[in-house]
Amino acid sequence: MVKKPAPDASRRSEKSRRAIYDAALALVGEVGYPKTTVEGIAARAGVGKQTIYRWWPSKAAVLLEAFFDLSAQAAQEAGQEPYVIPDTGDLAADLKGVLRITVDQLLDPRFEVPSRALAAEGVVNEPLGREFVTKLLEPQLQLYVDRLRSAQDAGAVRADVDPRIALELFVSPLAQRWLQRTGPISYDYTDTLVDYALHGIGPHTPRST
């Protein structure tokens, strides 16, 4: 009698983990953060709630990790390594490239629906908002800081510029337009934000001959 191979526990765990990610993101988009529960996530994912509590301490932790995973997938699909802003020596091109990936994410229903639900909840739920910013947003913003500092070292950005403030010239308008639906977001829009941020909006000074 041929003995069946033992089930692959790591493969089973990964399948369950991904099902939990999908369930958490789907639920928060459908019913909102307050009505999303660990029990609901478990039922939708087809696992026991003890499985979730074995890996995460709360539903917020599940959702944050699910967002990390979703962002990494989006970057891979776009052909870019996750959580990296390339340094090709062309700051404008590098910023435009990563913002185009961000536009793709924000327009992707997989990301947009749950992200809007969490963003709205974070406005009135201060602990969740703080955790969302600290664990998800700030690490991403730090990548812009690192790239702008690299540009400073190369002489492409003034040495007296604060990178943490400078990044808000193109990141914050995009976030506001998306959150408040004040206008469409597109590659042309984010490309223009980068051009305005790097070159200013004042009249060009003629070069002296």
NORZIFEN-V697626 format. One record per pair of residues at least 24 apart in sequence whose C-alpha atoms are under 7 Angstrom apart, sorted by the first residue. I is the first residue (numbers start at 0). J is the second residue. D is the distance in Angstrom with one decimal. If there is no record, write none. Layout:
I:J:D
I:J:D
//
This chain:
18:44:5.0
19:44:5.2
20:65:4.9
23:62:6.2
24:62:6.7
24:113:5.6
25:113:6.8
27:113:5.5
27:116:6.4
28:112:5.0
28:113:4.1
28:116:5.8
31:116:5.6
32:116:6.5
32:117:6.4
32:120:6.6
63:135:6.9
73:104:6.6
74:100:6.9
82:139:6.9
83:142:6.8
84:142:6.5
84:146:6.8
86:146:7.0
90:150:6.7
91:193:6.6
94:193:7.0
95:189:6.7
95:190:5.5
95:193:6.6
98:189:6.4
99:186:5.6
102:184:6.8
102:185:6.4
168:196:5.8
169:193:6.0
169:196:6.6
//
